[in-house]
Amino acid sequence: MSESTGRRAMTVARYLAGVKDGSVAPGPDTILIVDEASMIDLPMLWRIVRSLGDASLMLVGDPAQLPPIGFGLTFHVLADDDTTPKTVLDRVMRQSAESGIPAVAEAIRSGACPALARFDGKADGVSFIACDAEAAFDEIHKIGARLRVDGVARDDMQIVAPVKAGVAGIEAINRRFHNLRVEARRNAARFFPGRSGVAEGDPIIWTRNDYERGLMNGSLGRIETVDGNDVRAVIDGARVALGPLDGEMIDLSYAISVHKSQGSQWPVVIVPLFRSRILDRTLVYTAVTRAASQVVLVGDRDAFERAIKSPPNALLREVTLGARMSALTEAGGVAMSSDRVGQL
C-alpha cells in the first residue's frame, strides 16, 4: 500500500499501539483508511473509533469476502445501513473481464454455481479437477508441473487452502512439498537452524510483526541459502538475514490459508476444496479472487456447490450492531456519525 500510494501504511495493531504510546496522533485533517475491513471484528472497530478524536474514518472492503475471525459483524452491517454514507465500486481491477474470473466470482458471490472449464495447462479462467482428498496432493503436484512446463514461474503460483488439518490441508501439503525438495537434494539439503522441517529453497511465511526489520505477519518469501546458523532469505522482495531465533517466526508457504491470502494476489492460484465446517461462499469467493489470470480448483465438486448455494456462515451470526444503530438514530442520536465514518 505504501509503494502504491506513497502514503504511510501500517497494520491495525501497529496503528493502535502507536496511538497508545503517542507515536501516532490522528488530527482533525487525518483520514484513517482501513483496508480489508470485512475482517474487522467488533472489539477492533470499537478501539479504532475510540482512537479517532477529530479524525475521519473510511472503511474499504468487500462484504462478500471473509468475515472477522473474532466476534461481531461490523463492515457487513455498515454496508447494509442506510444512514452510513457509502460508494460501491463495481469495476474489477485485479482481473480483466477477458480472463473469465470476474464472471465466475460474481456467480459465486450471488450463490449461483458457475460453469467451469476443464484444466488443460496455462489458460486464463477458472477450472475444476474433481478428486478425493487422498489424491489432492498428487493432482496439485501435477498441476504445478504442467504450469511450469507452460512457462509459469514458481513464484507466480500459490496454493490457497481453507483448512490446516487433513490430507488435503495446509500442513500436509507443505510437509509433502518440503519432503520432495529434500529428497531431490539428497545429502545436499541444508536445514534452517533448529527447524528440520524448513530447508534451503523452501517458500516461507513470516508469522509475527517485527517492526524494526519491517517484517509483518503474513509476509511471504523464500529461503535462499543456509550456511550453519546464517540464513539468507528474500521476504516481500527484500533480502534479509535470519538466524536460529527466527525459526519460531516462520512457517512453510507452499500452501497458505485463505485468511492469510486476503489482500494479496498471484497470477495463478490453486485451491483444494473439500467438505469442512468452515467451507462457505465467502471463503470460495475470496480464494477465487486472489488470482489475476488463472484459478484451478481441486477437490469435491459437491462440497464446492453446496458451499456456494448455502448462505454465508457470517450471516448466521447473532449480532445487534444494526439494531443498536437504528435505536440510537430513532432516539435522535447517531451510532457512528456520517462525517466521521465512511465506507467504500
C-alpha positions as CSV (number, residue, x, y, z in Angstrom):
1,M,0.0,0.0,0.0
2,S,2.9,2.4,0.8
3,E,4.5,1.6,-2.6
4,S,1.2,2.1,-4.5
5,T,0.1,5.3,-2.8
6,G,3.3,7.0,-1.5
7,R,1.5,7.3,1.9
8,R,2.3,5.9,5.2
9,A,0.8,2.4,5.8
10,M,0.8,0.1,8.8
11,T,-1.1,-2.8,10.4
12,V,-4.1,-2.0,12.5
13,A,-2.3,-3.4,15.5
14,R,0.7,-1.1,15.0
15,Y,-1.6,1.9,14.5
16,L,-3.4,1.2,17.8
17,A,-0.1,0.6,19.6
18,G,1.1,3.9,18.2
19,V,-1.9,5.8,19.4
20,K,-1.4,4.3,22.8
21,D,2.3,5.3,23.1
22,G,1.8,8.7,21.4
23,S,3.9,7.9,18.3
24,V,0.7,8.1,16.1
25,A,-1.6,11.1,16.7
26,P,-4.5,11.4,14.2
27,G,-5.6,15.0,13.9
28,P,-8.7,16.8,12.5
29,D,-7.2,16.7,9.0
30,T,-6.4,13.0,9.2
31,I,-8.3,10.4,7.2
32,L,-7.7,6.9,8.5
33,I,-8.3,4.3,5.8
34,V,-8.8,0.7,6.9
35,D,-8.4,-1.8,4.2
36,E,-9.9,-5.4,4.2
37,A,-12.4,-4.0,6.6
38,S,-14.7,-7.1,6.3
39,M,-12.3,-8.8,8.7
40,I,-12.6,-6.1,11.4
41,D,-14.4,-7.6,14.5
42,L,-16.4,-5.6,17.0
43,P,-13.7,-5.0,19.6
44,M,-11.3,-3.9,16.9
45,L,-13.7,-1.4,15.4
46,W,-14.5,-0.1,18.9
47,R,-10.8,0.5,19.5
48,I,-10.4,2.2,16.1
49,V,-13.3,4.5,16.6
50,R,-12.2,5.4,20.1
51,S,-8.8,6.4,18.7
52,L,-10.1,8.8,16.1
53,G,-10.6,12.0,18.1
54,D,-11.5,14.6,15.4
55,A,-10.1,12.4,12.5
56,S,-12.2,10.8,9.8
57,L,-12.6,7.1,9.2
58,M,-13.0,5.3,5.8
59,L,-13.6,1.6,5.7
60,V,-12.6,-0.2,2.5
61,G,-13.6,-3.8,1.9
62,D,-16.0,-6.3,0.3
63,P,-18.8,-7.8,2.4
64,A,-18.7,-10.9,0.2
65,Q,-15.2,-11.7,1.5
66,L,-14.2,-13.3,4.7
67,P,-15.9,-12.1,7.9
68,P,-14.0,-11.4,11.1
69,I,-12.4,-14.3,13.0
70,G,-13.3,-12.6,16.3
71,F,-16.9,-12.0,17.4
72,G,-19.3,-9.5,15.8
73,L,-20.1,-8.4,12.3
74,T,-19.2,-4.8,11.6
75,F,-18.4,-4.0,8.0
76,H,-21.3,-6.1,6.7
77,V,-23.8,-4.3,8.9
78,L,-22.5,-0.9,7.9
79,A,-22.7,-1.9,4.2
80,D,-26.4,-2.6,4.7
81,D,-27.1,0.5,6.8
82,D,-28.9,3.3,5.0
83,T,-27.5,6.0,7.2
84,T,-23.9,5.2,6.6
85,P,-22.5,7.0,3.5
86,K,-21.0,4.6,1.0
87,T,-19.8,4.2,-2.5
88,V,-19.9,0.9,-4.3
89,L,-17.1,0.2,-6.6
90,D,-18.2,-2.3,-9.2
91,R,-15.3,-2.2,-11.7
92,V,-12.9,-5.1,-11.3
93,M,-9.3,-4.1,-11.3
94,R,-7.4,-7.3,-10.3
95,Q,-8.6,-9.4,-13.3
96,S,-9.6,-8.4,-16.8
97,A,-13.1,-9.4,-18.0
98,E,-11.4,-11.5,-20.7
99,S,-9.8,-13.7,-18.0
100,G,-13.3,-15.1,-17.1
101,I,-12.5,-14.8,-13.4
102,P,-14.8,-11.8,-12.7
103,A,-17.8,-13.6,-14.2
104,V,-17.2,-16.7,-12.1
105,A,-16.6,-14.7,-9.0
106,E,-19.8,-12.8,-9.5
107,A,-21.8,-16.0,-9.9
108,I,-20.2,-17.4,-6.6
109,R,-21.0,-14.1,-4.9
110,S,-24.6,-14.3,-5.8
111,G,-24.9,-18.0,-4.8
112,A,-25.0,-19.5,-8.3
113,C,-22.8,-22.4,-9.4
114,P,-20.7,-21.2,-12.4
115,A,-19.8,-23.3,-15.4
116,L,-16.1,-24.1,-15.1
117,A,-13.6,-25.1,-17.8
118,R,-11.5,-28.3,-17.9
119,F,-7.9,-27.8,-16.8
120,D,-5.6,-28.0,-19.7
121,G,-2.5,-26.2,-18.7
122,K,-1.8,-22.5,-18.7
123,A,-5.0,-20.6,-19.6
124,D,-7.0,-17.7,-18.3
125,G,-10.1,-18.5,-16.3
126,V,-11.3,-20.9,-13.7
127,S,-11.2,-24.7,-14.0
128,F,-12.1,-27.6,-11.7
129,I,-10.4,-31.0,-11.2
130,A,-12.6,-33.5,-9.3
131,C,-10.8,-35.9,-6.9
132,D,-10.9,-37.2,-3.4
133,A,-8.9,-35.8,-0.6
134,E,-6.2,-38.6,-0.7
135,A,-5.5,-37.8,-4.3
136,A,-5.5,-34.0,-3.9
137,F,-1.7,-33.6,-3.3
138,D,-0.8,-35.6,-6.4
139,E,-3.2,-33.6,-8.5
140,I,-1.8,-30.3,-7.2
141,H,1.7,-31.5,-7.9
142,K,0.8,-32.4,-11.5
143,I,-0.9,-29.1,-12.0
144,G,2.2,-27.2,-10.8
145,A,4.5,-29.3,-13.0
146,R,2.3,-28.7,-16.1
147,L,2.1,-25.0,-15.5
148,R,5.9,-24.8,-15.1
149,V,6.3,-26.6,-18.5
150,D,3.9,-24.0,-19.9
151,G,6.2,-21.2,-18.7
152,V,4.6,-20.2,-15.4
153,A,7.3,-19.2,-12.8
154,R,7.1,-21.0,-9.5
155,D,6.6,-17.7,-7.5
156,D,3.7,-16.8,-9.8
157,M,1.7,-19.8,-8.4
158,Q,0.2,-20.0,-4.9
159,I,-1.8,-22.8,-3.2
160,V,-4.5,-21.3,-1.1
161,A,-6.4,-23.8,1.2
162,P,-9.3,-23.5,3.6
163,V,-8.1,-25.7,6.4
164,K,-4.8,-26.6,8.1
165,A,-5.5,-30.2,9.0
166,G,-6.2,-33.3,7.0
167,V,-4.6,-35.0,4.0
168,A,-5.5,-32.0,1.7
169,G,-4.9,-29.4,4.4
170,I,-2.2,-26.7,4.5
171,E,0.1,-28.6,6.9
172,A,0.1,-31.9,4.8
173,I,0.6,-30.0,1.5
174,N,3.5,-28.0,3.0
175,R,5.1,-31.1,4.5
176,R,4.9,-33.2,1.3
177,F,6.3,-30.5,-0.9
178,H,9.1,-29.9,1.6
179,N,9.9,-33.6,1.6
180,L,10.0,-33.7,-2.2
181,R,12.5,-30.8,-2.2
182,V,14.7,-32.6,0.5
183,E,14.6,-35.9,-1.3
184,A,15.6,-34.3,-4.6
185,R,18.7,-32.8,-3.0
186,R,19.5,-35.9,-1.0
187,N,22.5,-35.3,1.2
188,A,22.9,-31.7,-0.1
189,A,19.8,-30.5,1.7
190,R,20.5,-27.7,4.2
191,F,18.0,-27.1,7.0
192,F,17.1,-23.9,8.9
193,P,19.0,-24.0,12.2
194,G,16.7,-25.7,14.7
195,R,14.0,-26.4,12.1
196,S,14.3,-29.7,10.4
197,G,11.0,-29.0,8.6
198,V,12.3,-25.9,6.7
199,A,15.1,-26.1,4.2
200,E,17.1,-24.1,1.7
201,G,14.8,-23.3,-1.2
202,D,11.6,-23.6,0.7
203,P,9.0,-20.8,0.4
204,I,8.1,-19.3,3.8
205,I,5.6,-17.1,5.5
206,W,6.5,-14.7,8.4
207,T,4.1,-15.2,11.3
208,R,4.7,-12.2,13.7
209,N,5.1,-8.5,13.4
210,D,8.7,-7.3,13.6
211,Y,8.6,-3.6,13.2
212,E,12.3,-3.0,13.5
213,R,13.0,-5.1,10.4
214,G,9.8,-4.3,8.7
215,L,8.6,-7.9,8.6
216,M,4.9,-8.2,9.0
217,N,2.7,-11.2,10.0
218,G,1.8,-12.8,6.6
219,S,4.8,-11.6,4.7
220,L,5.9,-14.2,2.1
221,G,9.4,-15.1,0.9
222,R,11.8,-17.9,0.3
223,I,14.9,-19.3,2.0
224,E,17.8,-18.6,-0.4
225,T,20.8,-20.0,1.4
226,V,21.6,-21.7,4.7
227,D,25.2,-21.7,6.0
228,G,25.3,-23.1,9.5
229,N,23.4,-20.5,11.7
230,D,23.4,-17.9,8.9
231,V,20.4,-17.8,6.7
232,R,19.7,-15.6,3.8
233,A,16.1,-15.1,2.7
234,V,14.0,-12.9,0.4
235,I,10.9,-11.7,2.1
236,D,8.5,-9.3,0.4
237,G,11.1,-8.7,-2.2
238,A,13.8,-7.6,0.2
239,R,16.9,-9.7,1.2
240,V,17.1,-10.3,5.0
241,A,19.5,-12.1,7.3
242,L,17.9,-14.6,9.6
243,G,19.2,-16.7,12.5
244,P,18.2,-19.6,14.8
245,L,15.9,-17.3,16.9
246,D,13.9,-16.5,13.8
247,G,12.9,-20.1,13.4
248,E,9.9,-19.6,15.6
249,M,8.6,-16.9,13.3
250,I,8.4,-18.8,10.0
251,D,6.3,-21.5,8.5
252,L,6.3,-23.1,5.1
253,S,4.2,-21.4,2.5
254,Y,3.8,-23.8,-0.4
255,A,0.2,-23.6,0.8
256,I,-1.3,-20.8,2.9
257,S,-4.7,-20.2,4.4
258,V,-7.4,-18.2,2.6
259,H,-7.4,-15.8,5.5
260,K,-3.6,-15.2,5.1
261,S,-4.2,-14.7,1.4
262,Q,-6.8,-12.0,1.7
263,G,-5.4,-8.7,0.4
264,S,-2.8,-10.5,-1.8
265,Q,-2.8,-11.7,-5.4
266,W,-0.9,-14.0,-7.7
267,P,-1.2,-14.7,-11.4
268,V,-2.2,-18.3,-10.7
269,V,-4.0,-19.7,-7.6
270,I,-4.6,-23.4,-6.9
271,V,-7.3,-24.2,-4.4
272,P,-8.1,-27.6,-2.8
273,L,-11.7,-27.7,-1.7
274,F,-13.3,-30.4,0.5
275,R,-16.2,-30.5,2.9
276,S,-15.5,-28.8,6.2
277,R,-17.4,-26.8,8.7
278,I,-15.8,-23.5,7.6
279,L,-16.1,-24.0,3.8
280,D,-18.7,-21.5,2.7
281,R,-19.4,-19.0,-0.1
282,T,-17.2,-16.2,1.3
283,L,-14.2,-18.5,1.6
284,V,-14.6,-19.8,-2.0
285,Y,-15.2,-16.3,-3.4
286,T,-12.1,-14.9,-1.5
287,A,-9.9,-17.7,-2.8
288,V,-11.0,-17.4,-6.4
289,T,-10.5,-13.6,-6.4
290,R,-6.8,-13.9,-5.3
291,A,-5.8,-14.8,-8.9
292,A,-5.1,-12.3,-11.6
293,S,-5.4,-14.7,-14.5
294,Q,-6.0,-18.4,-13.6
295,V,-7.6,-20.4,-10.9
296,V,-7.5,-24.2,-10.6
297,L,-9.9,-25.7,-8.1
298,V,-9.2,-29.2,-6.9
299,G,-11.5,-31.5,-4.9
300,D,-15.1,-32.3,-4.1
301,R,-17.4,-30.8,-6.6
302,D,-20.5,-31.4,-4.4
303,A,-18.9,-29.7,-1.5
304,F,-18.0,-26.8,-3.8
305,E,-21.5,-26.4,-5.0
306,R,-23.1,-26.7,-1.5
307,A,-20.8,-24.0,-0.2
308,I,-21.8,-21.6,-2.9
309,K,-25.6,-22.3,-2.7
310,S,-25.8,-22.1,1.1
311,P,-26.0,-18.7,2.9
312,P,-22.6,-17.5,4.1
313,N,-21.8,-18.6,7.7
314,A,-21.3,-15.0,8.7
315,L,-24.9,-14.1,8.1
316,L,-25.9,-16.7,10.7
317,R,-24.1,-14.8,13.4
318,E,-26.4,-13.2,16.0
319,V,-25.3,-9.6,16.2
320,T,-27.0,-6.4,17.5
321,L,-24.9,-3.6,16.0
322,G,-27.5,-2.8,13.3
323,A,-30.4,-2.8,15.9
324,R,-28.3,-0.6,18.2
325,M,-27.5,1.9,15.5
326,S,-31.2,2.1,14.5
327,A,-32.3,2.6,18.1
328,L,-29.8,5.4,18.6
329,T,-30.9,7.1,15.3
330,E,-34.6,6.9,16.2
331,A,-33.7,8.3,19.6
332,G,-32.1,11.3,17.9
333,G,-28.5,10.2,18.1
334,V,-26.3,8.6,15.5
335,A,-24.4,5.5,16.3
336,M,-21.4,6.4,14.1
337,S,-21.8,10.0,12.7
338,S,-21.8,10.3,8.9
339,D,-19.0,12.9,9.0
340,R,-16.8,10.5,10.9
341,V,-17.4,7.2,9.3
342,G,-17.3,6.5,5.6
343,Q,-17.2,3.3,3.7
344,L,-16.2,2.3,0.2
